């Protein structure tokens, strides 16, 4: 692969690591999943990411998910609005 191709995949590909419990006698394993990052995600600022990343209540799984989605919801409209405005053909 050429350097521009590598840069393209680096900037447009995300990863998530998932922990999967192994069945006896297999130990737990960590799976790395790759996915395409949608173009709209380029509108998310570092400040938005940090507020979500470091502000989520991680008391337990339920509160973590609930707080994550409650923090994402108010940020969705400005990101969508900015994406629509930048992709308008005028």
Phi and psi in degrees as a GROMACS rama.xvg file:
@    title "Ramachandran Plot"
@    xaxis  label "Phi"
@    yaxis  label "Psi"
@TYPE xy
-84.863  166.151  UNK-2
-63.383  -42.9088  UNK-3
-60.4377  -36.736  UNK-4
-66.0868  -41.851  UNK-5
-63.3518  -42.9846  UNK-6
-62.3018  -40.2192  UNK-7
-60.3463  -47.9621  UNK-8
-68.6719  -34.3325  UNK-9
-64.2783  -41.022  UNK-10
-84.1288  -14.1447  UNK-11
-116.689  8.75626  UNK-12
-125.222  134.011  UNK-13
-115.21  165.029  UNK-14
-135.9  151.873  UNK-15
-136.352  138.05  UNK-16
-103.977  127.852  UNK-17
-113.484  137.343  UNK-18
-96.9928  125.895  UNK-19
-119.085  123.41  UNK-20
-68.7013  132.009  UNK-21
-84.5223  149.511  UNK-22
-86.8348  144.567  UNK-23
-53.1795  130.261  UNK-24
-96.2219  12.5668  UNK-25
-77.4955  136.794  UNK-26
-76.5986  163.486  UNK-27
-61.8882  152.701  UNK-28
-131.287  155.78  UNK-29
-109.863  124.339  UNK-30
-103.82  135.544  UNK-31
-103.58  121.224  UNK-32
-111.471  129.834  UNK-33
-103.479  144.896  UNK-34
-149.408  157.677  UNK-35
-78.95  131.375  UNK-36
-84.7016  122.855  UNK-37
-61.5291  148.887  UNK-38
-59.4077  -32.4865  UNK-39
-61.9237  -24.5718  UNK-40
-67.3263  -16.6294  UNK-41
-68.7638  -16.6318  UNK-42
-82.2154  -10.8775  UNK-43
-80.2398  124.14  UNK-44
-82.1126  163.27  UNK-45
-60.2722  -38.0904  UNK-46
-63.3035  -43.1627  UNK-47
-59.8082  -46.2954  UNK-48
-60.8154  -45.7637  UNK-49
-65.2175  -39.5276  UNK-50
-61.4986  -39.4075  UNK-51
-73.9515  -48.7386  UNK-52
-58.5608  -47.836  UNK-53
-94.6495  -10.2536  UNK-54
-98.6262  -12.699  UNK-55
-67.7845  134.352  UNK-56
-74.084  116.464  UNK-57
-106.701  31.7835  UNK-58
-56.8669  -46.8134  UNK-59
-154.049  177.88  UNK-60
-61.1215  -40.2097  UNK-61
-67.1226  -49.6471  UNK-62
-66.22  -33.6137  UNK-63
-61.4632  -48.8953  UNK-64
-66.2242  -44.6954  UNK-65
-61.1979  -46.3625  UNK-66
-68.4855  -38.1931  UNK-67
-57.7299  -50.5256  UNK-68
-69.1648  -33.6089  UNK-69
-68.798  -29.3799  UNK-70
-78.7991  -29.8056  UNK-71
-77.0736  -35.9398  UNK-72
-55.1897  -49.5418  UNK-73
-68.984  -18.6106  UNK-74
-87.3111  -14.0541  UNK-75
-66.0797  -46.0996  UNK-76
-61.7671  -48.8859  UNK-77
-60.6792  -36.2575  UNK-78
-67.8687  -44.8082  UNK-79
-64.6434  -41.4984  UNK-80
-63.2001  -44.6987  UNK-81
-64.1383  -37.3071  UNK-82
-67.5979  -42.8064  UNK-83
-64.5594  -40.4182  UNK-84
-67.0273  -37.6779  UNK-85
-76.2123  -21.8482  UNK-86
-99.1676  4.83191  UNK-87
-69.1365  141.352  UNK-88
-80.3356  12.3028  UNK-89
